Structures are given as structure tokens and as C-alpha cells.
Amino acid sequence: MQPRWNRLLLLLLTLTSLSKHPLKAEEGEVSPTVPLDLTVEILRVGPGGTETLATDQARVFLGKGALLARDVTLTGKSSLKQPLTEKLRLRAELRPVGVTQAGLTLGLKSKVQVLALGGSGQIPRGDISRSLSLEIAPGASELVTIYESPSLDTKVALHVKWSLAEEQEVPGPDSTPVELVARVYEVGESGETLLADNRLAAVVGHPASTTVDRLVPLPGDEPKRVRQDRLELTLTPRTLSGRTLSLSLEVSGEIVTLTADGDLSHPLAHRGNYLLSSGVPAGAEVEVRSDSGKKEGWIVVRFRIEIAAAF
């Protein structure tokens, strides 16, 4: 029997947004960035019973894929009681497509190559391939045959199980260091102006914060009228899987018009969740409007927040 934990190579294919809660109440669907845990057992099924040849596990995101790569050897006797050996190379791509309350939709493509035969028989000229879609209910599993040996009267099957990562016991926070970049731009009619360029050090599972605070003189007859922009950015690396980082961004603050007659405050808030590849930025825009352009000296303020990570 092979060791239980072995490699599943993660093929990172897409970027999307992250939701804190696994199920959307209005759709009953899981967010594309909630990680799933896949367990795949490679089974030998023959006259002598069922044997586990190897077990692989991986944590993946919806819309992404995991590649299983294994070489296995089948041994037995032919119908004439002669010893036979088959050496196989297995490849299987598993791609979680979607999760609802009914279960997981999983795309599976497998390819088996016969590398060598010991005993009678001929090596097949081509690979043995399968492509299918599986529907696996929560807490259930699926058994898929990917190869049949007529000489040994033996099958090779994949036993696939899954669960949401949140359903497992949560380990301690990952100590993987992550370098974060948070840039804040003001978006105006003439283009963008960089207001802040912050570099933050964080580890997976722990937040990192930075603030932006500035005073902007306002036009008009009132000499003491000023606008104060305050923003606090909190970035929390949540899960690092392969070369993809799930990260939450929270922005809070306010735009305050300071006048001789009193202060007028306009709160701002944004919350977003993102999947980031190392060095590839993502971002969001935050907009705040005044109650009266004539009274406050401004109508709308737009900020563009750009975040990136290196890991």
C-alpha cells in the first residue's frame, strides 16, 4: 500500500471572488472560492477482493482542477494459472464544477497507459480514456472504473469522496508569510491620482491593516471648508492552496466635510473576497456622495483600491 498523503498537482486556471459563507441563501450554491477537500482512492478489484493501491488527497477551489498521476502494478495469474504482471500509468483530472445542497458536480477525465506486460498478451496500442460527469451527494462517494484487465480479470477503480473544507477540523493558522500591497487611488475626471502605496507583511490566517488620512481644501467662499478623507484597509489572507491565495478585503471609514457651521460625515464601507495569483493585482471601487454639492463643495468621491500579494 502506498503512503496515504501524496501529491495531487493543482492546476490553477481561473480567478473569481470569495464569499465568507459557503452557501448562498438565495441560490443554495457554494462560492467558487470556498475550498473543497477531495480524497481519491485507487482500488484494485479482482477475484481475490478489493485492495487499496494508493490514496491521494487535495484541497482545491471550484472551477479549478487537480491532476492525479500514479504508476501502479497489477499481479495475478491467467486462466491457465500462469503468473502475469501489468504495469500501468494512471492520469486523472478532477475538476469540481459546482456545489449545491444536492451535492458536488465533478468532471472526471482519466487516461490509462499500459507500460509493460509480464507474461502472455499484447500491450494495447492506445491509451484507455474515459470522460464523465459525476454527481456526488454530501457525505456520499462514487466508484468509477477506469481500467479493466481481461487477462487478470481485474479492474482498477477510483473511489472519490469530497467535503467542504469548513466541515473538517480546522488546523492552526498557517505560518506561511505573505507580502501584501495595498494601493489607493482617487478617480477623477482627468484620471487617477495615487494617494497611498502600502506594503504589508502578513501570514495566512492573520489580518494586516493600513490607513489613509488626508485633508483636501474645498473651493467656495468659506475659507475654512475642508474635506477629510479617512480610510482603513484590512487584508486577511484566508487560505493558500497551490499558487492561489484567497484573501478578504474590508474597507471602512468616512468622508467628512469640515465647515464653520459643523461637520458633515458620510460613512463608507466595502467588503470583498478575492482569489489572487502571486503578483497579479485585483481591486474594487468605493464611491461616496455628498448631501449637497453647493453646501459641501463636492458631489462625489471615488476611490479605487488595488491589492496584490507575493507568496
C-alpha positions as CSV (number, residue, x, y, z in Angstrom):
1,M,0.0,0.0,0.0
2,Q,1.3,3.4,-0.9
3,P,1.6,6.2,1.8
4,R,-1.8,7.9,2.3
5,W,-0.7,11.6,1.7
6,N,0.8,12.0,-1.7
7,R,0.9,14.6,-4.3
8,L,-2.0,15.9,-6.3
9,L,-0.8,18.7,-8.6
10,L,-3.1,21.7,-8.6
11,L,-3.8,23.2,-12.0
12,L,-4.8,26.8,-11.3
13,L,-7.0,28.0,-14.1
14,T,-9.3,30.9,-13.0
15,L,-9.8,33.9,-10.7
16,T,-13.0,34.7,-9.1
17,S,-14.5,36.4,-6.0
18,L,-14.8,34.9,-2.5
19,S,-17.7,34.6,-0.1
20,K,-17.3,34.2,3.6
21,H,-20.2,31.8,3.9
22,P,-20.2,28.6,2.0
23,L,-23.9,28.6,1.0
24,K,-25.7,31.5,-0.7
25,A,-29.2,31.5,0.7
26,E,-30.8,32.7,-2.5
27,E,-29.2,30.1,-4.7
28,G,-28.1,27.2,-2.4
29,E,-24.7,27.3,-4.1
30,V,-21.2,27.3,-2.7
31,S,-19.0,30.2,-3.5
32,P,-16.3,29.4,-6.1
33,T,-13.6,30.2,-3.6
34,V,-14.7,28.0,-0.8
35,P,-12.1,25.2,-0.8
36,L,-13.1,21.6,-1.2
37,D,-11.3,18.6,0.1
38,L,-11.1,15.7,-2.4
39,T,-10.0,12.2,-1.5
40,V,-9.3,9.7,-4.2
41,E,-8.5,6.0,-3.5
42,I,-7.1,3.9,-6.3
43,L,-8.6,0.4,-5.9
44,R,-7.7,-3.0,-7.4
45,V,-10.9,-5.0,-7.7
46,G,-10.5,-8.7,-8.6
47,P,-11.3,-12.2,-7.7
48,G,-9.4,-12.0,-4.5
49,G,-11.3,-9.0,-3.3
50,T,-10.6,-5.2,-3.2
51,E,-7.2,-3.7,-2.4
52,T,-6.3,-0.1,-2.0
53,L,-3.2,0.7,-4.1
54,A,-2.9,4.3,-3.1
55,T,-4.8,7.2,-1.6
56,D,-4.4,10.9,-2.6
57,Q,-5.9,14.0,-1.1
58,A,-6.0,17.6,-2.3
59,R,-7.7,20.9,-1.4
60,V,-9.0,22.7,-4.5
61,F,-11.3,25.5,-5.4
62,L,-14.4,25.3,-7.6
63,G,-13.6,25.7,-11.3
64,K,-10.0,24.6,-10.8
65,G,-8.6,21.2,-11.2
66,A,-6.4,18.5,-9.6
67,L,-4.3,16.1,-11.5
68,L,-3.7,12.6,-10.2
69,A,-0.6,10.9,-11.5
70,R,0.3,7.4,-10.5
71,D,2.1,4.3,-11.7
72,V,0.7,1.0,-10.4
73,T,1.4,-2.7,-10.9
74,L,-1.2,-5.4,-11.1
75,T,-0.2,-9.0,-10.4
76,G,-2.0,-12.3,-10.7
77,K,-2.5,-15.4,-12.7
78,S,-4.1,-16.0,-16.1
79,S,-6.9,-18.5,-16.7
80,L,-4.1,-21.1,-17.4
81,K,-2.6,-20.4,-13.9
82,Q,0.4,-18.6,-15.4
83,P,1.9,-15.6,-13.5
84,L,1.0,-12.2,-15.1
85,T,2.1,-8.7,-14.3
86,E,0.8,-5.4,-15.8
87,K,2.4,-2.1,-15.1
88,L,0.1,0.9,-15.6
89,R,0.4,4.6,-15.7
90,L,-2.7,6.4,-14.5
91,R,-3.6,10.0,-15.1
92,A,-6.9,11.6,-13.9
93,E,-8.0,15.2,-13.9
94,L,-10.8,16.0,-11.4
95,R,-12.5,19.4,-11.7
96,P,-15.2,20.5,-9.2
97,V,-17.8,22.3,-11.3
98,G,-20.3,23.3,-8.7
99,V,-21.8,22.5,-5.3
100,T,-25.4,22.9,-4.2
101,Q,-27.3,21.5,-1.4
102,A,-27.8,18.4,-3.5
103,G,-24.1,17.7,-3.7
104,L,-21.0,18.1,-5.9
105,T,-20.8,18.1,-9.7
106,L,-17.4,16.8,-10.6
107,G,-15.9,16.5,-14.0
108,L,-13.5,13.5,-14.4
109,K,-11.2,12.7,-17.2
110,S,-9.0,9.6,-17.0
111,K,-6.3,8.1,-19.1
112,V,-4.5,4.7,-18.5
113,Q,-1.4,3.6,-20.4
114,V,-0.2,0.0,-20.2
115,L,3.6,0.4,-19.9
116,A,4.6,-3.3,-19.7
117,L,3.2,-6.8,-19.6
118,G,4.9,-9.7,-17.9
119,G,3.6,-13.0,-19.3
120,S,1.3,-13.6,-22.3
121,G,-0.6,-10.8,-24.1
122,Q,0.0,-7.7,-26.1
123,I,0.3,-4.1,-25.0
124,P,-2.7,-2.0,-26.2
125,R,-1.7,0.4,-29.0
126,G,-3.5,3.4,-27.5
127,D,-4.4,4.8,-24.1
128,I,-7.7,3.8,-22.4
129,S,-9.6,7.0,-21.8
130,R,-12.8,8.0,-20.0
131,S,-14.6,11.3,-19.6
132,L,-17.7,11.7,-17.5
133,S,-19.5,13.9,-15.1
134,L,-20.3,12.8,-11.5
135,E,-23.0,13.9,-9.1
136,I,-21.9,13.1,-5.5
137,A,-24.2,13.9,-2.6
138,P,-22.9,15.3,0.6
139,G,-21.4,12.5,2.7
140,A,-21.5,10.1,-0.2
141,S,-18.9,8.8,-2.6
142,E,-18.6,7.5,-6.1
143,L,-16.8,4.5,-7.6
144,V,-15.5,4.8,-11.2
145,T,-13.8,2.0,-13.1
146,I,-11.0,3.4,-15.3
147,Y,-9.3,0.2,-16.5
148,E,-10.2,-3.5,-16.9
149,S,-7.6,-6.2,-17.4
150,P,-9.1,-9.2,-19.3
151,S,-6.0,-11.3,-18.7
152,L,-6.2,-10.9,-14.9
153,D,-10.0,-10.4,-14.6
154,T,-9.2,-7.3,-12.6
155,K,-10.4,-3.8,-12.6
156,V,-8.8,-0.5,-11.5
157,A,-11.3,1.9,-10.0
158,L,-11.2,5.4,-8.4
159,H,-13.1,5.8,-5.2
160,V,-13.9,9.6,-4.9
161,K,-15.1,11.4,-1.8
162,W,-15.4,15.1,-1.0
163,S,-16.3,17.6,1.7
164,L,-16.3,21.3,2.3
165,A,-13.1,22.4,4.0
166,E,-15.1,24.1,6.7
167,E,-16.6,20.8,7.7
168,Q,-13.3,19.4,8.7
169,E,-11.4,20.1,11.9
170,V,-9.7,23.4,11.4
171,P,-6.0,23.2,11.9
172,G,-4.0,26.1,13.5
173,P,-3.3,29.1,11.3
174,D,-0.8,28.6,8.5
175,S,2.5,30.4,9.2
176,T,3.2,30.9,5.5
177,P,4.4,34.5,5.1
178,V,2.6,36.7,2.5
179,E,3.7,40.1,1.3
180,L,0.7,42.3,0.6
181,V,0.5,45.5,-1.4
182,A,-2.5,47.9,-1.0
183,R,-2.7,51.0,-3.2
184,V,-5.4,53.6,-3.0
185,Y,-6.2,55.9,-6.0
186,E,-8.7,58.7,-6.3
187,V,-10.6,58.5,-9.5
188,G,-11.4,61.9,-11.1
189,E,-12.5,63.2,-14.5
190,S,-8.8,63.7,-15.5
191,G,-7.7,60.2,-14.4
192,E,-6.4,58.6,-11.3
193,T,-4.2,60.0,-8.6
194,L,-2.2,57.7,-6.3
195,L,-2.9,58.5,-2.7
196,A,-1.2,55.7,-0.8
197,D,1.1,52.8,-1.7
198,N,1.4,50.5,1.3
199,R,3.4,47.2,1.7
200,L,2.3,44.9,4.5
201,A,3.7,41.7,5.9
202,A,1.2,39.1,7.0
203,V,0.8,35.3,7.5
204,V,-2.1,33.2,6.4
205,G,-5.0,33.4,8.8
206,H,-4.0,36.8,10.3
207,P,-5.1,40.3,9.2
208,A,-2.9,43.2,8.3
209,S,-4.2,46.8,8.3
210,T,-3.3,50.2,7.0
211,T,-4.9,53.6,7.0
212,V,-5.2,56.6,4.7
213,D,-6.0,60.0,6.2
214,R,-5.8,63.3,4.2
215,L,-7.2,66.8,4.1
216,V,-8.5,68.4,0.9
217,P,-9.2,72.1,0.7
218,L,-12.6,72.8,-1.0
219,P,-13.5,75.7,-3.3
220,G,-16.0,78.3,-2.3
221,D,-16.5,81.4,-0.3
222,E,-15.9,79.7,3.0
223,P,-12.2,79.8,3.7
224,K,-12.4,77.1,6.4
225,R,-14.2,74.5,4.4
226,V,-12.1,71.3,4.1
227,R,-12.9,67.7,3.3
228,Q,-11.2,65.0,5.4
229,D,-10.9,61.5,3.8
230,R,-10.3,58.6,6.2
231,L,-10.0,55.0,5.1
232,E,-8.9,51.9,6.9
233,L,-8.0,48.8,4.9
234,T,-7.8,45.4,6.5
235,L,-6.5,42.5,4.4
236,T,-6.7,38.9,5.7
237,P,-5.1,36.1,3.8
238,R,-7.5,33.2,4.4
239,T,-6.4,30.1,2.5
240,L,-3.3,29.3,0.4
241,S,-3.8,26.4,-2.0
242,G,-1.2,25.7,-4.6
243,R,-0.4,29.0,-6.2
244,T,-3.7,30.6,-5.3
245,L,-4.4,32.8,-2.2
246,S,-8.0,33.5,-1.0
247,L,-8.0,36.9,0.6
248,S,-10.7,39.1,2.2
249,L,-10.6,42.9,1.9
250,E,-12.5,45.2,4.3
251,V,-12.6,48.9,3.8
252,S,-14.2,51.3,6.4
253,G,-14.0,55.0,7.0
254,E,-15.8,58.2,6.3
255,I,-15.7,61.4,4.2
256,V,-16.1,64.4,6.5
257,T,-16.8,68.0,5.3
258,L,-15.4,70.4,7.9
259,T,-17.2,73.7,7.9
260,A,-17.6,76.7,10.2
261,D,-21.1,75.6,10.9
262,G,-20.3,72.0,11.8
263,D,-19.1,68.7,10.3
264,L,-21.0,66.6,7.8
265,S,-20.0,63.0,7.8
266,H,-20.5,60.3,5.1
267,P,-19.5,56.8,6.0
268,L,-18.0,54.4,3.5
269,A,-17.7,50.6,3.6
270,H,-16.7,47.8,1.3
271,R,-16.1,44.1,1.8
272,G,-14.8,41.8,-0.9
273,N,-13.2,38.4,-1.2
274,Y,-10.7,37.6,-3.8
275,L,-8.6,34.8,-5.3
276,L,-5.1,36.1,-6.1
277,S,-2.2,34.6,-8.0
278,S,1.2,35.8,-6.8
279,G,2.0,39.2,-8.3
280,V,-1.4,39.6,-10.1
281,P,-3.4,42.6,-8.7
282,A,-7.2,42.7,-8.1
283,G,-9.3,45.6,-6.8
284,A,-12.5,47.3,-6.2
285,E,-14.0,50.8,-6.3
286,V,-15.7,52.7,-3.5
287,E,-17.9,55.7,-4.1
288,V,-19.3,58.3,-1.7
289,R,-21.7,61.1,-2.5
290,S,-22.3,64.4,-0.6
291,D,-25.8,65.6,0.5
292,S,-25.4,68.8,-1.4
293,G,-22.6,69.8,-3.8
294,K,-23.4,73.5,-3.2
295,K,-23.3,73.3,0.5
296,E,-20.3,70.9,0.9
297,G,-18.2,71.9,-2.1
298,W,-18.0,68.4,-3.7
299,I,-20.5,66.0,-5.2
300,V,-18.9,62.5,-5.4
301,V,-15.6,61.0,-4.4
302,R,-14.4,57.7,-6.0
303,F,-11.5,55.6,-4.7
304,R,-10.0,52.6,-6.5
305,I,-8.3,50.1,-4.2
306,E,-5.8,47.8,-5.7
307,I,-4.4,44.8,-3.8
308,A,-1.7,42.3,-4.7
309,A,0.2,39.5,-2.9
310,A,3.5,37.8,-3.2
311,F,3.9,34.3,-1.8
